[in-house]
């Protein structure tokens, strides 16, 4: 099931997305399936996707946990206990939704997009192992881990990855996805600059979840960014960034100056 969050008039509602002969439809849900478990559709209330404004499907996660250098070509790890991945946090204020603008911060001349698969946690999770990590997942979505690459020279990742608008998320959450071998792509102005499979990650999705959950408690709605495949392109105002994950969908964001 594809779970989306959208603005309908003056209201913000969750819904599930279906595909029909008439195109995509947004079926309004009675509540918030992430935090209340309510996933019942409100009787008869469905709209064409063009009639709603899609928002980030996760509004304010308590944590956005990122992993870097997870597509380096190094030998794959079979357990999180064998790994020493690069881990970082992005602030919830970085989250934007589909169609919202990535704003280039003043001073940086090397802002890049990073297409990634993101995990959306479904339960409160702490101290788990790889074998049951996926049991705690609500679903998966597409994320753009925007990075001011020229601000990473001091070795600290919070500043280059933490600016407002540096975490586009969407267009929805797919609850039925096998994350072990899906294609992740990134394009700028329709020119593909990134493409890779999650099968090539150093530490798989279950291992990343377990690694994070053995450091701090993960809450429902928290995001885990699983790493970006090789490829770089410096962004400029006026460009259009598209990131996609097979089995989920595509998200597009324009780029503008601060």
N, C-alpha and C positions, 0 to 999 in steps of 0.2 A: 504494500500500500504506500502511496505517495502522500505524505502529510505536508501541507503548506500552511503558511500564516499570511494573512492578507488584510488590507484595509478595504472595507466596504462602506462607502459613505464616511460617516464619522466613527464607525466601529472598527475594531480590530478583531478578527475571528480566525480560528483554525479551521481547516477543511481538508478533505482528501480529494485528490485529483484523479479524474477518470478520463479516458480517451474514447470518444464516440465518433460517429460519422460527421457530426457537427463540430468536431474539434474538442479541445480540452475543456473539461467542466470542473468547477470548484463546488464541492458539496460541503456546505457549512456544517461544522460539528458543534455539539452542544457545549463542549468545554475545551479544556487544554489537555490533550492526551499525554503530554510530557510530564505534567506535574499533578494532574488529578486522575489520570487514567481514563478519563471520559472520552470515548471515541464514537459515540452514537451520533448519527446525522440528524440534524433538525429536519423533521418531515417535510419533504418537498422543496426544501430551500437549496437550490443549486443555480449556479450562474456560469455563463461562458467566461473563460479565463480572461478575456479582454475586458470584462466588466469589473474586475478587481485589480488592486495594485498589490502585487506580491511583495512581501517584506522578508527580511531574514527569518528563516523558520525557527531559529533560536534567538530570542530577543536579547536577553542579558544572562549569559552563562556565568556561573560563579568563577569559572576558570576556563581559559583557552590554553591548552597544553600543546606546545609545538615540539616537533622532533626535526632536527637538522641532520644533514649528511647521511640520510637513510637510503640513498640511491647511489652510493659511491662506487659500486662494483666490488666492494669488499666481500669476503666469504659470508654467506648467510648464517645467521645465528638461529639455533633451534630453541633457545630458551632465553627469556629476559635476564636470567641470572648470569648468562655468559656475556651479556652485552654491556657496553658503556656508551650508549648513544648520547648525542648532544640534545639536551632538553631545555626548553625555555617557556616563558609565559607571555601571552599577549593580553592586554587589558580588555575587558568587555566593551569599553568605549570605542574600540577599534571596529566593532561590528557594523556593517551596513548590509543592505539587501540587494537583490538584482536590480539593475538599472540605476542605482545610486552612484554618484561620482566618487572616484578615488582622487583625493586632493594631494597634489605634490607639495611637500613641505618646503618652505623657503630655506635655501642654503644647500639642500641636497641636489646633486646632479646625476645621481645614479640610482633612481628608484626602479625596481624591477617587480614584475609579477611572478608568482610561483603557484602553479596549478597543483592542487592536492586533493586527495580523498580525505574527508573528515569523518570521524566517528562521533555520533551523538549518544551520550550515555543515557541509560534509561532508569537505572537504580542507583541508590547510594552504595558506593563500592569502595572497599578498602582491604588490602592484604589478600590478594587472590593470586592464583596461578594461571599459566597460559591455558590450560585445558578447559577452564570454565570462564575465561574472560569474556567471550562473546555472548555468554548468557546475560550479561549486564548491559548489553547494547540495545538502545531503542531503534537506531537506524543509522543511515549514512547520508552524507550530503557533499556538495562541492564547495571548496573554499579556495580563496586566493590569498596566500600568505605574502602580502605585499611587503617589500623590504627595501629600505634605503641602504643599498649595498656599501656606499662610501662612508657610512657611519659605523661600519662593523670593524674598522681597523683597530679599535682599542680592545677588541675581544669580547665586548659586552653586547648582548643581542636585544636588550629591552628597548633601548632608544630606536634602533633602526627598524624594529618590527612593531613598535607600539603606538605609532601615530594614529590619530583619529582617521577612520576610513580605510585602515590598512588590513582589514579582515572582512572582505566581502564573503557572504555565505548565502547559498541557495542553489537552485530556485525552490527546492523542497527537500524533505527527508524521505529517503526510500527505506522502508522497513524490511524489505525482502531482497537482500543482496548478499552474495557470497564475495567477500572482499579479497579473496586470495589471489585473483588473477583478473583484474579489470584495468582497462586502458585509461590513463590520465593524460589530458592534452591541454596545452595552453597556446593561444594565438593572439597576436597583436595586429589589428587592422587586417584580419583574415589571413595573415601569414603565420603558419604554425612555427612556434619557437620551442615547444616542449612536447615530448611524447614518450611515455614509458608505461610499464605494467607494474602493478603492485606485486606481481610475482618476483620482481627484481629488487624488492626492498631488502635491506640488510636484516632488519627485524620486522617480522610480520605484524599484522594488526593486533592479534591476540597478545603477542609479546609486548607491544607498545602500551596496550591498556594495562597489562599486569605491571609493567615497569612503573608507569605513572601511579597506579593505585597502591603500590607499595612505598610511595613517597608521601602522598597526601590523599585524603578522602575525595573521591569523585562524586559529584552530585548529579541528579537528573538534569539533563540539558547542557551539561559541560561538554566542551568540544575537545577532541584530540586530533591534531593535525599530523598526518602520518608521514610527511616528507614529500619533497618535490623532485620529479625526474629531471635529468640534465637539460640544460638549455637556458639562455639568458637573452633578454632584450630590454634596453633602457627605455622607460616610458617617457612620453612627452605629452603636454596638454593637447587635447583635440583627438587623441587616439582612442581606440575602442579595444578593450581587453575581453577575450572570451576564454573561459576555462570550462572544461567538461570532464565528466567521468562516465564511462560506458555503464549502462544500467541505471543511471540516475538522471542525467540531463546536462544542460548547458546553462551557464550564467554569464551575462554580459554586463560590463561596467565601463562607462566613459571615464576619461582621465581629464582633470582640469587643474589649473594652478590654484594654489592656496588662496 
